[in-house]
Amino acid sequence: MKAFEIVGPSQNLESVIRPVLLVFFGEAPAKASAGLVQKVKEEMERIRRGPVDVLGIESLYHPEVVRSFNITIFPAFVLVEQGMERWRYEGMLNPEQLETALATPC
């Protein structure tokens, strides 16, 4: 099972209707990023006490989405729930920062 799905150029983001953690990449995601994304997902699920869907968005294919979220640093993590941004973090996270960053509300 994949840690997250990468949105391709032919996919429509409007079809995503459930709460989701959007992960924005400036370039094609590297294998190293997959580990970080998985850790963020697991910690978010622990805090929320429920499953969290993850959707990777490459800026090359969806620059309009990157602009609409005002993403300036990659990777960027944005939790969207019921159409509202609930949490955001831009930049790399190390394990020590993860819990603190996730505890900070949007």
C-alpha positions in Angstrom: 0.0 0.0 0.0 1.3 3.4 -0.9 1.9 6.0 1.8 0.2 8.7 -0.3 -1.2 9.3 -3.8 0.4 11.8 -6.2 -2.1 13.8 -8.1 -1.4 13.6 -11.8 -2.0 16.2 -14.5 -5.3 14.6 -15.5 -6.8 14.3 -12.1 -9.3 16.8 -10.7 -8.8 18.0 -7.1 -12.4 18.9 -6.8 -13.3 15.2 -6.7 -11.7 14.9 -3.2 -14.5 15.3 -0.8 -13.2 13.8 2.4 -10.8 15.5 4.9 -7.3 15.3 3.5 -3.7 16.2 4.3 -2.4 17.9 1.2 1.3 17.6 0.7 2.8 20.0 -1.8 6.1 19.2 -3.5 8.2 21.6 -5.5 9.7 18.8 -7.5 8.9 15.2 -8.0 8.7 13.7 -4.5 11.8 11.8 -3.4 11.8 8.5 -1.5 13.1 10.4 1.5 9.9 12.6 1.5 7.7 9.5 1.6 9.0 8.7 5.1 8.3 12.2 6.4 4.8 12.1 4.8 4.1 8.8 6.5 5.3 10.1 9.9 3.1 13.2 9.6 0.1 11.0 8.6 0.6 8.7 11.5 1.0 11.4 14.0 -2.0 13.3 12.6 -4.1 10.1 12.8 -3.0 9.6 16.4 -3.9 13.2 17.4 -7.3 13.1 15.5 -8.0 9.5 16.6 -9.0 8.6 13.1 -7.8 8.0 9.6 -6.4 10.8 7.5 -6.2 10.6 3.7 -3.0 12.0 2.2 -2.8 13.6 -1.3 0.5 14.6 -2.8 0.4 17.6 -5.1 3.3 18.3 -7.5 3.6 22.0 -8.2 4.6 21.3 -11.8 1.2 19.8 -12.6 -1.0 21.9 -10.3 0.6 25.4 -10.0 -2.9 27.0 -9.6 -3.5 24.9 -6.5 -0.1 25.9 -5.1 -0.9 29.5 -5.7 -4.4 29.2 -4.2 -2.9 27.9 -1.0 -0.2 30.5 -1.1 2.5 27.9 -0.7 6.0 29.4 -0.8 8.2 26.7 0.8 8.3 23.0 -0.1 7.4 20.6 1.1 4.2 22.0 2.6 1.5 20.2 4.6 -2.1 21.5 4.7 -4.9 19.7 6.5 -8.3 20.5 4.9 -11.4 19.4 6.6 -15.0 20.3 5.6 -13.6 22.8 3.1 -11.6 24.6 5.8 -7.9 24.8 6.3 -7.3 23.3 9.8 -3.5 23.1 9.9 -0.5 24.1 7.9 3.3 23.7 8.0 5.7 24.7 5.3 9.2 23.3 5.1 11.0 20.1 6.2 10.2 18.7 9.6 12.5 16.7 11.7 11.1 14.2 14.3 11.7 16.7 17.2 9.6 19.4 15.4 6.8 17.1 14.3 4.8 16.8 17.5 5.1 20.6 18.2 4.2 21.5 14.7 1.1 19.2 14.7 0.0 20.6 18.0 -0.1 24.2 16.6 -3.5 24.9 15.1 -4.0 26.7 11.8 
